[in-house]
Amino acid sequence: MIILHALGGKCMNFIWEAMPLGNFILNLALVVIIHAFILFFLFKVSKRRLTIVIFGVGTALFLTAFLFNLTYVCILLAVIGTAGLSAVCFANLGDLRKFIANPFSRQTAKAVNFGIERIYDTQQLYKNIESAVISLSNARIGAIMTFEKNTSLKDIMKNGVPINAPVTPEILMTIFYPGTRLHDGAVVIHGNEIVAASVFFTPTTKPFAGKYGSRHRAAIGISEVSDAVTVVVSEETGRISFAVNGDLEAVTQQNFLRVFENYMADQSSSEE
């Protein structure tokens, strides 16, 4: 597909000169079909409206240039379009593999529900989190948990592993247990659901007086670009900290639940 797009400008003169004028509609239909397939490809792979809009505008310009036989304009647009498609493919390799395997697949079924409820017991959820955090702290198992609030972390979670499981101490302990494939990185929690694990955040570049490891810097980094609340458990000391609004606050096990509830108190009730 990309090769066709790149060679489109070079082949245009051949199409215009070799084919009779009566086949002009057929030639135009061929170009339209190629671009329609590329737009379909972008919709399935990229799923970003801006990318599709940009390529749609480029398609309109390409068709206009084709109609007026502006060969060099078509070649220029073909080169730019090919570079853009290459960048999209590189940035979405996972989705590209799925597209190649089954380009006409569609999601007709809803994701499996692991018993996660939209209406849930908030206090029980917080106690489950407290139990997991204290157990991780006592065992000195490093962990980072990010609780999504109003700012969507959907794009950031793309580098992680989808979990879609209920929040329980057992699952959290299993994820962060040393040696498991998911223990590095953060878990992202929305409501009472562990959405993803092994998510890596861009660490902060802010200088700090004390010594902070990669988990703490990653936690501060995500708090600088979102309103999420992030809990960090130190692997070396077992110390529990909160990263909120670009700041890091250490807490004791005894006051963890109180501080956590305060930070989560302004969470919007988007699930209702």
N, C-alpha and C positions, 0 to 999 in steps of 0.2 A: 504493500500500500504506500509506504513512504517512498519507495523507489519510483512508483508511478507518479507520485506527486512531484518528485525532483526532476523527472524526465518530461513532465508535462509541457514545459515551455519549449524544450528542444523538439518535441514531437509535433508541436502545434503547426509549424510551417508545412510539415508533411501532410497533416490532416487537411489543411486549407488547400494545398496545391494538388495533392494526389486524388482527393475525393471530388466528385462532381458537386456543383452548387446545389443540386437537388437533395444532396445528403446532408445539408447544413444542420437540419433539425436533429439528425442522428448523431452528428458530431457534438452538438451542444448537449444532447441528452447524455452522451458518454461522460462529458465533463461534469455535468450535474450529478450523475450517479456516483462518480468517484468522490466528489466533495461531500455528497450526502453520506456516503459510507464513512468518510473520515470524521464527519460530525457525529455520527452514531458511535464510532470508535471512541471519540473524546468523551462523549456522554457516559459510556460504559466504564471507561478507565479512569478518567479524571474526576468526573462528577463535580467539577467546579464551574459555576455559572460564568465567571469572568473569562476563563479559558475558552469556553464554548462561544461566548459573545465575541471575543477577539477573533477567533477563527471564523465565525460567521461573517463578520465584517470583511475579513480577508477573502472569504469565498465570494462575497458580492463584488469586491474589487476585481478579483481574478476573472469572474464571469464577464464583467464589463469590459475588461481588457481583451478577453477572448473574442467577444462580439465585434470589437473594433480592430481585431488582429494586431494588437500592440504586443508584439513578441517579446521585446526586452522587458516590458513591465510584467508580463506573465512569468518570465524567467526569474526576475527579482522576487516576485511574490512566492514563486515555487521554492526558491532557496530559503527565504525567510520562514515559510510554512514548514519546510522540512526540518530546519533547525529547531523550530518550536515544537514540532511533533517528537523529535528526538529527545528534547528536554522533558516533555510530558511522560514519555515512555520510561526514561531513566528515573524520574521521580516517583513513578507508580509501577515499579517492576512486579510487585505482588499482584495488583489488579490486572496488569498486562498478561501475566501467566493465566489467570482465570479467564480472561477474554479470549485468549488463543485456544484454550481448552474447550470453551463453549461460548462463542460470541453472542448467541441469541438466548442465553439463559436469563431468567428473571426471577426475582424473589417473590414468590406468591404466598409463601407461608411465613407466619410470624416467628420470631426467635423463640426458642424453647424457654419456658418459664421455669426456673428452678425453685418454685415455691416462694418467690419474692413477691411481696405484697406492696401495692401502692399506699395503702393505709397500714401503718405498722406502729408498734409500741416504741416510741422514741426513747423512753427511759431504759427499756430493755436493750435496745440497740446500743445506747451509750455505755451501759454496764458490760455488754459484750466487748466493746472496744476497750474499756478500762481493763477488763480481765486479760485481754490479749496483750495490751501494752505493758502491764505490770509483769506478766509472765515473761515477756521478751526482755524486759529490764532486768529481772532477777537472773535470767539465764545469760544475760549479756549477749543477746543476739541482735545484731544491727537490723534496723527496720526503718522504713519511711512510708507513712500513710498520708495520702492527700485526700481531703474531703471537699468535693466539688460543691460550689455554692451557686452564685449567679453567673459567674464567668464560665462559659463552656470550655472544657479541656479536650474536646473531641479530636481536634487536629493534633494535639500533643500526644494523645494516647495511641496514635497510629503506629508509633515505634514500639509499643508494648504488645503483650499477649492478651487477647480477650479472655475474660474469666466468666463474667455474668453469673456470679454465685452469691448466695446470701452471706451477710457479715456474721461470722461466728468465730470465736477464739480459736477453735480447732483449725479452721481453714487458714486463718491469718498466721498461726504458728507454723503450719505446714509450708506455706508459701515462703516464709522468711527463714526456714530451717537451713543452716549452712550445708552446702553441697547440692541443694536442689537447683534446678535450672532457672527458677523464678526468683531466687532470693536476692539477686542483685536488682537494683532499680526500685521504683516505688509502686505501691498499689494505689489505684484511684478508686475512690468510693463515692457513689452518688446515692443518696438516700440510704436504704438498707441493702444496697447491692455493691459487691466488688466488681467494678466494670472491667478493669484491666490490671495486669501485674507486669513486673519487669519493665516499667515505663521509665525512661531516662529524661530528666529535665536539664535544661541549659543552666549550668551553675552560675551563681552571682559573681560579678567581678568587683564587688564592693570590698574594700580592705577592712579587716577586722583586727582588733588588738590581740584576741586570743587565737588559739590554734583550732581550726575547724576542718573536719574531713570532707570528703566528697559528698556524703549524704547531707550534711548540714548545709553545704554550699548549694547543693541542688534544691534543697527545701527552701532556702532563702530565695533562690532564683525563681522558682515557680510562684512564690508569694509576691514577687516584684511585678509580675505580669498578670496576676489574677487575684480574686478575693478569696481564693481557696485557703482552707486551714490545713496545715501540714504538721504531722506529729513525727518526730525523729527520735529513735532510740539509739544511743551510742553503743557501738560494738565493744569499745575499749572499757568504758566505765559503767555502762548501763543507764546513763543519765537520760532523762526524758526532756525533750524540748519542743516548743511550738514555734513554727515559722509563720508569721502573719504580717502582711503589709511591709515586707522587706526587713522585718526585725525578728530576732531569735530570743525566745524567753525560756529559760530552764525552769522546770517545776518538779516538785517531789511527787512520789507515788500517792501520798495522802491527799494532795490538793489537785491531782490531775483531773478528776471528774468535774470538779467545780469550775476550773479554768476552761476545760473543754466545752462545757455547757455554755459558759459566757461567750466564748468565741462563736459557737454555733447558734446562739440565740437569735441573731438577725437573719438567719437563713430563710429565704423566700419559700413559701409553700406552693412551689410550682407543681408538685405532684397531685395537688387536689383537683 
